[in-house]
Amino acid sequence: MENYTNESTSDDDSALPPSLMALLALPRFRRISRSRCCLSPSPKERSAAVVWLKHDLRLDDHPGFLLAASDYKSVIPLYVLDPRILSRYTTDSLELAIIALEDLRKSLKKQGSNLMLRYGNAEDVIEDLVKEVRAPFVFVEEEVEYHLCEVLDDVKKKLEGVSVHGESPRIVVWRTPFYDIQDLTDLPQSWEEFKKLKLPLTLPVPAARFSSPGSELQWGPVPTLDELKDYMKESSCGQENCWREMAHASAEKVLMERLGNSKGSSMEPVIDGRLGKKVHKSAFVTRKRDTIGGGTEVVLNALAGYLRYSEGTSRDDWQEVHERLRDAEIRPGASFFKLFGPVLCLGIVSRRRVHYEAINYEKERNAGFLSPFGYSAATVSAATEAVCSMEWYSLLARNSVGIDENAHSIRIWRWNGYLIQYTVVGNDGPAVLLVHGFGAFLEHYRDNVDSFVNSKNRVWTITVLGFGKSEKPNIIYTELLWAELLRDFMTEVVGEPAHCVGNSIGGYFVALMAFLWPTLVKSVVLVNSAGNVIPGYSPFPISKERRIPLGAQLGARLLLLFLQFNVKKLLKDCYPVKPERADDFLITEMLRASRDPGVVMVLESIFGFDLSLPLNYLLKGFEGKTLVIQGMKDPISDPKKKVALLKELCPAMMITEVNAGHCPHDEIPEEVNLIICEWIMKMDNGGQALKTSSQQIHLPQ
């Protein structure tokens, strides 16, 4: 894969066309080796270049199109209907993508070009196409998601065996830089330090102009949603289809069904009757009509209406946007990503285009000036803060991928449009998922993973949404949201049932996942888990509506200040036996994460958590597959009372007391590793652990 950096040039670089030379100014992954690039001085004489589209369904602000169109006589825009990529899409995302593809094709046809759609694995489709049109280059947007990077690598390997003009076709990786950053290795790890750099923002580039690529090519039709769903079903096995269906139902809906109070309750979004009429130029084009959709022009028009919310309007299409804005504003600024997040994730508009339009509108409101005290419109703040936050987490992800600090390379998974960090280690054995607690991150299992792998397990660790270096969007965080995230991680990434280990609130998330989707969980290991144990518990109807409690935002800001000033003491209190384990690494990373954009929203969740379903109720029927490891010096809870109640109410559970605080897995890792490894081995050998009395106690030492 050819990547151009500003670090070095070779003799070959002097032959690069001017537009490709521009790539030298853009930051690149330096972990991908650079190979020699030999280009003839007259690329216009070559027949064609292929632009492979994935999450960049636009002509506006598309550097890849601009590069290809300026240097090649013919450009073939290609969208591959690859089941490995589309399997990560929700039904709503598939619908939005189809609408965007239809609009993109129309836009290209106006210029005499077209959009090619082909089914199959990307490496096979692209190999066939470059042979057909004799294309020496394939332009593709840089990826950070692990599964897309794998697909990109497959394409590169396949092209190595192809010869065009005496050479293998090259992959040219491009991206849309938001900030003018010359070197990602210099990226500060702290958002506060990053803002101090005051880096200039780059401007959107104009749309490319195309000439006709020739009519003899087979362009392929844009599929309907039903056709695409049928194709996906035919391309996957029975378990994948079953798990995909599982993900269609929200955690809230499944919970209500399990609690028996779903009767008469509709979980489908309610469409405001006032919006039932047909609106000319409506941006709400999907069946649910709850998010912005369409092509770039439609989305930018909706953005203009969104930004001008405070002005009011007589236009029906903008009135519709304003209605949806009010419905989606569940907390200040949350409406922007709710409405525009999906089209941003599909690349129908770029983040820097959104920022550019928002700033232009702010200047328009203020006679060309920008106030140093903030924006005059709440919608401008919402839009700019959202895209700047998305860009920050994208930079963090790009800077983290492949970093090998503890022999566990970071990978990126995109969930609902958000970037999530995780690792996977091990080549054989049962699957194990490790889930951290509140305020922690995947590195909290720093001294557990290798031990589990050495005991012949495959281990996944995840930094859940809102923590560590994973994204912290402006949403309402709930225990059900995190349970859904774990469910989708299991189905999309792990791909098989796993032994699920959770510490603190992570233990509650694991227990909730086992309750809602038991087929995903082979066994549960609770390490000082959050959640109560209540005798004689009977479930009561849950509230569908989740809103931020009054005063939660102020409370979260005060809590954040308290935690930042006291993190060292608070952390050491959780390690009463070995306080030295609460080291500088943990303290530094917790402080770093506490300054990330969006962290206040995460802390607000503390005031809105609903942990009313007790552990003994969630794990009813699962007791024989549950191991409880309880640090008996936990300063956060009453461990003696919890253990006594669990013994009484859940006699089939395996309960092990250890001499540790709130985080036994990190305070006394050797001891906890042995307990968990033995548990997994017994459970995988036919559940022999059930023969052990739950009264067997590992005495404190």
C-alpha positions in Angstrom: 0.0 0.0 0.0 1.5 3.3 -1.1 1.5 6.0 1.6 3.1 9.4 1.2 4.5 11.3 4.2 6.3 14.6 4.7 9.1 12.8 6.5 11.2 11.8 3.5 11.2 11.7 -0.2 13.1 9.5 -2.6 14.3 10.0 -6.2 11.0 8.5 -7.3 9.1 11.4 -5.7 10.3 13.8 -8.2 8.2 12.0 -10.8 5.0 12.3 -8.7 2.1 14.4 -10.3 1.4 17.7 -8.5 -1.8 16.4 -7.0 -0.1 13.3 -5.5 2.6 15.5 -4.2 -0.1 17.2 -2.2 -0.5 14.0 -0.3 3.0 14.6 1.2 1.5 17.3 3.3 -1.1 15.1 4.9 -0.5 13.0 8.0 -0.3 9.3 7.4 0.0 6.0 9.2 3.7 5.5 9.5 3.3 1.9 10.7 2.6 0.8 7.1 5.8 0.4 5.3 6.6 2.7 2.4 7.5 1.1 -0.9 9.0 2.8 -3.9 6.6 4.6 -6.2 7.6 4.8 -9.9 5.1 6.9 -11.9 5.5 8.0 -15.4 5.5 11.8 -15.9 2.3 11.6 -18.0 -0.4 9.9 -16.0 -3.1 11.5 -18.2 -2.1 9.0 -20.8 -3.1 6.1 -18.6 -6.7 4.9 -19.1 -8.3 5.1 -15.7 -8.1 5.3 -12.0 -10.5 3.6 -9.5 -11.9 5.5 -6.5 -13.1 2.9 -4.0 -15.9 4.4 -1.9 -16.8 3.1 1.6 -17.8 5.8 4.2 -17.3 8.7 1.8 -20.5 8.9 -0.2 -20.1 12.4 -1.6 -18.5 14.6 -4.3 -18.1 17.7 -2.1 -14.9 17.9 0.0 -13.6 14.6 -1.3 -9.8 14.7 -1.8 -9.7 11.2 -3.3 -12.0 12.2 -6.2 -10.0 15.5 -6.6 -6.7 13.7 -6.8 -7.9 11.1 -9.2 -9.8 13.4 -11.5 -7.0 15.9 -11.8 -4.5 13.3 -13.0 -6.4 10.7 -14.9 -8.5 10.9 -18.0 -11.1 8.5 -16.7 -12.2 7.9 -13.1 -14.3 4.9 -12.0 -16.2 5.6 -8.8 -16.7 2.1 -7.2 -18.9 1.0 -4.4 -18.4 -2.6 -3.4 -21.4 -4.4 -1.8 -19.1 -6.4 0.4 -21.0 -8.5 3.0 -18.1 -8.2 5.5 -18.5 -4.4 5.5 -22.2 -4.2 5.3 -22.7 -6.8 8.1 -21.7 -4.0 10.5 -24.5 -1.7 9.2 -27.9 -1.5 11.0 -31.0 -1.7 8.8 -31.3 2.1 9.2 -27.7 2.6 8.0 -28.3 0.4 5.0 -31.4 2.4 4.1 -29.4 5.7 4.4 -26.6 4.3 2.3 -28.9 3.2 -0.5 -30.5 6.7 -0.6 -27.0 8.3 -0.6 -25.8 6.0 -3.4 -28.8 6.8 -5.6 -28.1 10.5 -5.1 -24.4 10.1 -5.8 -25.1 8.3 -9.0 -27.4 11.1 -10.1 -24.8 13.7 -9.3 -22.1 11.8 -11.3 -24.4 11.3 -14.2 -24.9 15.0 -14.5 -21.2 15.2 -15.3 -21.3 12.4 -17.8 -19.9 9.9 -15.3 -21.5 7.1 -13.3 -21.3 5.1 -10.1 -20.3 1.5 -10.3 -21.9 -1.0 -7.8 -20.6 -4.6 -7.7 -21.3 -7.4 -5.3 -18.7 -9.6 -3.6 -15.5 -9.4 -1.6 -13.7 -6.1 -2.2 -10.4 -7.7 -3.1 -12.0 -9.9 -5.9 -14.1 -7.0 -7.2 -11.2 -4.6 -7.3 -8.9 -7.1 -8.9 -11.4 -7.7 -11.7 -12.0 -4.0 -12.3 -8.4 -2.9 -12.4 -7.7 -5.6 -15.0 -10.8 -4.6 -17.0 -10.0 -0.8 -17.1 -6.2 -1.2 -16.8 -6.1 1.1 -13.8 -2.6 1.6 -12.2 -4.1 3.3 -9.0 -6.9 2.7 -6.6 -7.7 5.7 -4.5 -9.2 4.8 -1.1 -9.9 6.7 2.2 -7.6 5.9 5.1 -9.3 3.6 7.7 -8.9 3.2 11.4 -11.4 0.5 12.1 -9.7 -2.9 12.4 -12.1 -4.9 10.2 -11.8 -2.3 7.4 -8.0 -2.2 7.7 -8.1 -6.0 7.2 -10.2 -5.7 4.1 -7.8 -3.0 2.8 -4.9 -5.3 3.4 -6.6 -8.1 1.5 -7.1 -5.8 -1.5 -3.4 -4.8 -1.4 -2.3 -8.4 -1.3 -4.6 -9.3 -4.2 -3.3 -6.5 -6.3 0.3 -7.6 -5.8 -0.4 -10.4 -8.2 -1.8 -8.2 -10.9 0.2 -6.4 -13.6 -0.9 -3.1 -15.2 1.5 -1.3 -17.5 4.2 -3.7 -16.2 3.6 -2.9 -12.5 1.2 -3.9 -9.8 -1.6 -1.4 -9.2 -1.0 0.7 -6.2 -3.3 1.8 -3.3 -3.2 5.5 -2.8 -4.6 6.3 0.7 -6.1 9.7 1.3 -7.9 11.4 4.2 -9.8 14.6 4.9 -7.6 16.4 7.4 -9.5 18.6 9.8 -6.6 20.2 11.6 -3.3 21.1 9.9 -1.2 18.5 11.7 2.1 17.5 10.1 3.0 14.6 12.3 0.6 12.5 14.4 3.5 11.3 16.5 3.5 14.8 18.0 -0.1 14.6 19.0 -0.7 15.6 22.7 -2.5 12.9 24.6 -4.6 15.5 26.5 -7.5 17.4 24.9 -6.6 20.4 27.0 -3.0 20.4 25.7 -4.2 19.8 22.1 -6.5 22.9 22.3 -3.5 25.0 23.4 -1.8 24.3 20.1 -4.5 26.3 18.4 -3.9 24.5 15.1 -5.4 26.0 12.0 -8.4 24.3 10.5 -8.2 23.1 6.9 -10.8 24.2 4.4 -13.1 21.9 2.4 -11.9 21.2 -1.2 -14.2 21.8 -4.2 -16.0 19.0 -5.9 -14.1 17.2 -8.6 -15.1 17.4 -12.3 -15.3 14.2 -14.4 -15.3 13.2 -18.0 -17.1 10.2 -19.4 -15.5 6.9 -18.4 -17.0 5.0 -21.3 -20.4 3.4 -21.8 -19.1 -0.2 -22.3 -18.7 -0.8 -18.6 -21.3 -2.6 -16.5 -22.3 -0.1 -13.8 -24.9 -2.2 -11.9 -28.2 -1.1 -10.3 -28.6 0.4 -6.9 -30.3 -2.3 -4.8 -33.5 -1.8 -2.8 -33.4 -2.3 0.9 -35.1 -5.6 0.7 -32.8 -6.8 -2.0 -29.8 -5.8 0.1 -31.2 -7.5 3.2 -31.8 -10.7 1.2 -28.2 -10.6 -0.1 -26.8 -10.2 3.4 -28.9 -13.1 4.6 -27.7 -15.3 1.8 -24.0 -14.3 2.4 -24.0 -15.2 6.1 -24.4 -18.4 8.1 -27.3 -19.3 10.3 -25.7 -18.1 13.6 -24.7 -14.7 12.0 -28.3 -14.2 10.9 -29.6 -15.2 14.3 -27.3 -12.8 16.1 -28.1 -10.1 13.6 -31.7 -10.4 14.4 -30.9 -10.3 18.1 -29.3 -6.9 17.6 -32.5 -5.5 16.0 -34.3 -5.4 19.3 -33.2 -2.8 21.8 -32.1 -3.7 25.3 -35.1 -1.7 26.5 -37.5 -3.8 24.5 -36.0 -7.1 25.5 -35.9 -6.0 29.1 -39.6 -5.1 29.1 -40.4 -8.5 27.5 -38.4 -10.3 30.1 -40.1 -8.4 32.9 -43.5 -9.1 31.4 -44.6 -5.5 31.2 -44.3 -4.9 27.4 -48.0 -5.4 26.8 -49.5 -2.3 25.3 -46.1 -0.6 25.0 -44.8 0.3 21.6 -41.0 0.5 21.3 -41.2 2.0 17.8 -40.4 5.7 17.5 -43.5 7.8 17.6 -43.8 10.1 14.6 -45.3 13.5 15.4 -48.6 13.8 13.6 -47.8 17.3 12.7 -45.0 15.9 10.5 -47.2 13.3 8.8 -47.7 15.5 5.8 -45.5 15.3 2.8 -42.8 18.0 3.0 -41.2 19.3 -0.1 -37.4 18.8 0.0 -37.7 16.8 3.3 -34.4 15.6 4.7 -36.2 12.9 6.6 -36.4 10.3 3.9 -36.1 7.0 5.7 -39.1 5.0 6.9 -38.6 6.0 10.5 -38.1 9.7 9.6 -36.0 10.2 12.8 -32.6 11.2 11.3 -31.4 13.3 8.4 -30.8 11.5 5.2 -30.4 11.9 1.4 -27.5 13.2 -0.7 -25.0 16.0 0.2 -27.2 18.8 -1.1 -30.2 17.7 1.0 -28.1 17.2 4.1 -26.4 20.7 3.8 -29.8 22.3 3.3 -31.0 20.5 6.5 -27.8 21.7 8.3 -28.6 25.3 7.2 -32.1 24.9 8.7 -30.7 23.4 11.9 -28.2 26.2 12.4 -30.9 28.8 12.0 -33.2 27.3 14.6 -33.3 30.4 16.7 -34.5 32.5 13.8 -37.6 30.7 13.0 -38.8 30.0 9.5 -41.8 29.7 7.2 -40.1 27.0 5.1 -41.7 23.6 5.6 -38.5 21.7 5.2 -36.7 23.7 7.9 -39.8 23.6 10.2 -39.5 19.9 10.0 -35.9 20.0 11.0 -36.8 22.3 13.9 -39.5 19.9 15.1 -37.0 17.0 15.1 -34.4 19.1 16.8 -36.7 19.7 19.7 -37.5 16.0 20.0 -33.9 15.1 19.9 -32.6 17.7 22.4 -32.6 15.3 25.4 -29.7 17.3 26.8 -28.0 20.5 25.6 -26.5 19.9 22.2 -27.5 16.2 21.9 -29.8 16.9 18.9 -26.9 17.4 16.5 -25.4 13.9 16.5 -28.9 12.4 16.8 -29.9 14.1 13.6 -26.7 14.3 11.6 -24.5 11.5 13.1 -25.5 8.8 10.6 -24.8 10.9 7.5 -21.5 12.0 9.0 -20.6 8.3 9.6 -21.5 7.5 5.9 -19.4 10.4 4.7 -22.4 12.1 3.0 -20.9 15.3 4.4 -17.5 15.7 5.9 -16.9 16.9 9.4 -14.9 19.9 8.2 -17.7 20.9 5.9 -20.1 21.0 8.8 -17.6 23.1 10.8 -17.1 25.4 7.9 -20.8 26.0 7.4 -21.4 26.5 11.1 -18.6 29.1 11.4 -19.8 30.9 8.3 -23.3 31.2 9.7 -21.9 32.5 13.0 -20.0 35.2 11.1 -23.1 36.0 9.1 -24.9 36.6 12.4 -22.2 38.8 13.8 -21.1 41.0 10.9 -18.1 38.8 10.0 -16.7 38.5 13.6 -16.3 35.6 15.9 -16.6 36.4 19.6 -13.8 35.0 21.9 -16.5 34.4 24.5 -18.3 31.7 22.6 -20.9 31.3 19.8 -24.1 33.3 19.7 -26.3 30.4 18.6 -26.6 27.1 20.6 -26.9 25.2 17.4 -23.5 26.5 16.2 -22.0 25.3 19.5 -23.7 21.9 19.2 -22.4 21.4 15.6 -18.9 22.6 16.1 -18.4 20.8 19.4 -19.7 17.6 18.0 -17.4 17.5 14.9 -14.4 18.7 16.9 -15.0 16.0 19.4 -15.4 13.4 16.7 -12.1 14.6 15.1 -10.3 14.4 18.4 -11.3 10.8 19.1 -10.4 10.0 15.5 -6.9 11.4 16.0 -6.6 9.5 19.3 -7.6 6.3 17.5 -5.2 6.8 14.6 -2.4 7.5 17.1 -3.3 4.4 19.2 -3.7 1.8 16.5 -0.8 -0.7 16.6 0.9 0.8 19.6 2.5 -2.1 21.4 3.0 -0.8 25.0 2.2 -4.1 26.7 2.4 -6.5 23.8 -1.4 -5.9 23.2 -2.0 -3.9 20.0 -4.9 -1.6 20.1 -7.7 -2.1 17.6 -10.7 0.1 16.8 -14.3 -0.9 16.5 -17.0 1.5 15.4 -20.3 1.1 17.3 -23.3 3.3 16.4 -20.8 5.7 14.8 -18.6 5.9 17.8 -14.9 4.8 18.0 -14.3 2.1 20.6 -10.8 0.7 21.5 -10.2 -2.9 22.2 -7.5 -5.6 22.2 -7.6 -9.3 21.4 -4.8 -11.7 22.4 -4.4 -15.5 22.0 -4.9 -18.0 19.2 -6.8 -20.9 20.7 -9.0 -21.9 23.5 -12.3 -20.5 24.9 -13.3 -16.8 24.4 -13.0 -14.5 27.4 -14.3 -10.9 27.5 -12.9 -8.5 30.2 -15.0 -5.5 31.1 -13.6 -2.7 33.3 -15.4 -0.6 35.9 -16.5 3.1 36.0 -13.7 5.5 35.2 -11.3 2.7 34.1 -10.2 1.4 30.7 -9.0 -1.8 29.1 -5.5 -1.4 30.5 -6.9 -2.0 33.9 -6.5 -5.7 33.0 -2.8 -5.1 32.3 -1.7 -8.1 34.5 -4.5 -10.5 33.7 -4.5 -10.9 30.0 -1.2 -12.7 29.5 -2.0 -15.1 32.3 -5.4 -16.0 30.8 -3.7 -16.5 27.3 -1.0 -18.7 28.8 -3.8 -20.9 30.2 -5.0 -21.4 26.6 -7.7 -18.8 26.3 -8.4 -16.1 23.7 -9.0 -12.8 25.5 -10.8 -9.6 24.4 -10.6 -6.5 26.5 -12.6 -3.4 25.7 -12.8 0.2 26.8 -16.5 0.9 26.7 -18.1 4.0 25.4 -17.4 7.1 27.6 -14.2 5.9 29.2 -10.4 5.9 28.5 -9.6 6.7 24.9 -12.9 5.5 23.5 -15.3 8.2 22.3 -17.4 10.2 24.7 -20.4 11.5 22.7 -23.1 13.9 23.8 -25.8 11.3 24.7 -27.5 10.0 27.8 -25.6 7.0 29.2 -27.5 4.2 30.7 -26.8 0.7 31.9 -29.0 -0.5 29.0 -26.8 1.4 26.5 -23.7 -0.2 27.8 -25.3 -3.7 27.8 -26.3 -3.2 24.1 -22.7 -2.2 23.3 -21.4 -5.4 24.9 -24.0 -7.4 23.0 -22.9 -5.9 19.7 -19.3 -6.4 20.5 -19.9 -10.0 21.2 -21.8 -10.5 17.9 -19.6 -8.4 15.6 -16.1 -8.7 17.1 -15.9 -11.8 19.3 -18.3 -13.8 17.2 -19.0 -16.6 19.7 -20.2 -17.0 23.3 -17.6 -16.0 25.9 -16.8 -16.2 29.5 -17.6 -12.6 30.6 -15.6 -11.0 33.4 -16.7 -7.7 34.8 -15.3 -5.5 37.6 -17.5 -3.0 39.5 -20.1 -1.5 37.2 -18.6 -3.6 34.4 -19.8 -6.6 36.4 -23.4 -5.3 36.4 -23.2 -4.8 32.6 -22.1 -8.4 32.2 -24.9 -9.6 34.5 -27.4 -7.5 32.5 -26.1 -8.9 29.2 -26.5 -12.5 30.6 -30.0 -11.7 31.6 -31.1 -10.2 28.3 -29.1 -12.3 25.9 -28.0 -15.5 27.7 -26.9 -17.3 24.5 -24.0 -14.9 24.2 -22.6 -15.8 27.7 -20.9 -19.1 28.6 -20.3 -18.0 32.2 -20.2 -14.8 34.3 -17.4 -13.7 36.6 -18.3 -10.8 38.9 -15.3 -9.1 40.5 -16.6 -6.8 43.2 -19.6 -6.1 41.0 -21.9 -3.2 41.4 -25.6 -4.0 42.0 -27.6 -5.0 45.0 -28.8 -8.3 46.3 -32.4 -8.1 47.4 -34.4 -11.0 49.0 -37.9 -11.6 47.6 -37.4 -9.1 44.7 -40.4 -8.7 42.3 -39.8 -6.6 39.2 -41.9 -3.5 38.7 -42.7 -1.6 35.4 -39.7 0.3 34.1 -39.8 3.8 32.7 -39.1 4.1 29.0 -38.2 7.7 29.2 -34.7 8.6 30.3 -33.9 12.2 31.0 -31.1 13.9 32.8 -32.2 14.7 36.4 -32.5 18.3 37.3 -29.1 19.6 38.6 -27.2 16.6 37.1 -25.0 18.8 34.9 -23.9 21.0 37.8 -23.5 17.9 40.0 -21.3 16.2 37.3 -19.1 19.3 37.0 -18.6 19.5 40.7 -17.9 15.7 40.9 -15.4 16.0 38.1 -13.5 18.7 39.9 -13.5 16.6 43.1 -12.3 13.5 41.3 -9.5 15.4 39.5 -8.2 16.8 42.7 -8.5 13.6 44.7 -7.9 10.9 42.1 -4.7 9.6 43.7 -6.2 9.2 47.2 -9.4 7.8 45.9 -7.6 5.2 43.8 -5.3 4.2 46.6 -8.2 3.7 48.9 -9.5 1.1 46.4 -6.2 -0.8 46.8 -5.9 -1.1 50.6 -3.7 -4.2 50.6 -1.3 -3.1 47.9 -1.6 0.7 47.5 1.5 0.7 45.3 -0.5 -1.0 42.6 -2.5 2.3 42.3 0.5 3.6 40.3 1.3 6.6 38.2 0.1 4.9 35.0 -3.4 4.5 36.3 -3.5 8.0 37.8 -2.1 9.7 34.7 -4.5 7.9 32.3 -7.6 8.6 34.6 -6.6 12.3 34.7 -6.1 12.4 31.0 -9.5 10.9 30.3 -11.1 13.2 32.7 -10.2 16.1 30.5 -11.6 14.6 27.3 -14.5 16.3 25.5 -17.8 14.8 26.6 -16.6 13.5 30.0 -19.2 15.6 31.9 -22.0 13.8 30.1 -20.6 10.5 31.2 -20.5 11.6 34.8 -24.1 12.8 34.6 -25.0 9.2 34.2 -24.2 8.6 37.8 -27.2 10.6 38.7 -29.5 8.7 36.3 -28.3 5.0 36.6 -31.1 2.5 37.2 -29.5 -0.5 38.9 -32.8 -1.5 40.5 -32.7 -5.0 39.1 -30.6 -6.9 41.7 -27.9 -9.3 40.8 -29.8 -12.3 42.3 -32.7 -11.5 39.9 -30.6 -10.9 36.8 -28.7 -14.1 37.3 -31.6 -16.3 38.3 -31.2 -19.5 36.4 -27.6 -18.6 35.7 -26.3 -19.1 39.2 -24.5 -22.4 38.3 -22.5 -20.5 35.6 -21.6 -17.6 37.9 -18.4 -17.0 39.8 -18.3 -14.2 42.4 -14.9 -12.9 43.4 -15.3 -10.5 46.3 -12.5 -8.3 47.8 -13.4 -8.2 51.4 -11.7 -4.8 52.0 -13.8 -3.0 49.4 -14.3 0.6 50.7 -17.2 1.3 48.3 -19.6 -1.4 49.4 -20.4 -3.7 52.3 -18.7 -6.9 51.1 -19.7 -9.1 54.1 -23.4 -8.3 53.7 -23.3 -8.9 49.9 -21.5 -12.2 50.3 -23.9 -13.4 53.0 -27.0 -12.5 50.9 -25.5 -14.2 47.8 -24.9 -17.4 49.8 -28.4 -17.3 51.1 -30.2 -16.4 47.9 -28.0 -17.9 45.2 -26.6 -21.2 46.7 -25.5 -22.5 43.3 -23.1 -19.6 42.7 -19.4 -20.1 43.3 -18.3 -17.4 45.8 -14.7 -16.7 46.5 -13.5 -14.1 49.1 -10.1 -12.6 48.7 -8.0 -10.2 50.7 -8.3 -7.1 48.5 -10.1 -3.9 47.9 -12.4 -2.8 45.1 -10.2 -4.1 42.2 -8.9 -7.5 43.2 -7.9 -8.4 39.6 -5.4 -5.5 39.5 -4.4 -5.5 43.2 -3.7 -9.2 43.5 -3.6 -10.3 39.9 -1.7 -13.6 40.4 -4.3 -14.9 42.9 -7.3 -13.7 40.9 -5.8 -15.0 37.6 -5.5 -18.5 39.1 -9.1 -18.5 40.4 -10.5 -17.3 37.0 -8.4 -19.7 34.9 -9.5 -22.7 37.0 -13.1 -21.6 36.7 -13.0 -21.3 32.9 -11.2 -24.6 32.6 -13.9 -26.4 34.8 -16.8 -24.7 33.0 -15.4 -25.7 29.6 -15.0 -29.2 30.8 -18.7 -29.8 31.3 -19.4 -27.5 34.2 -17.5 -29.5 36.9 -17.3 -26.3 38.9 -21.0 -26.9 39.9 -19.8 -29.8 42.0 -17.9 -27.4 44.2 -19.9 -26.1 47.2 -20.7 -22.4 47.0 -19.7 -22.2 50.6 -16.1 -23.0 49.8 -14.2 -19.8 50.7 -10.7 -18.7 49.6 -9.6 -17.3 53.0 -7.8 -14.0 53.1 -4.1 -14.2 53.5 
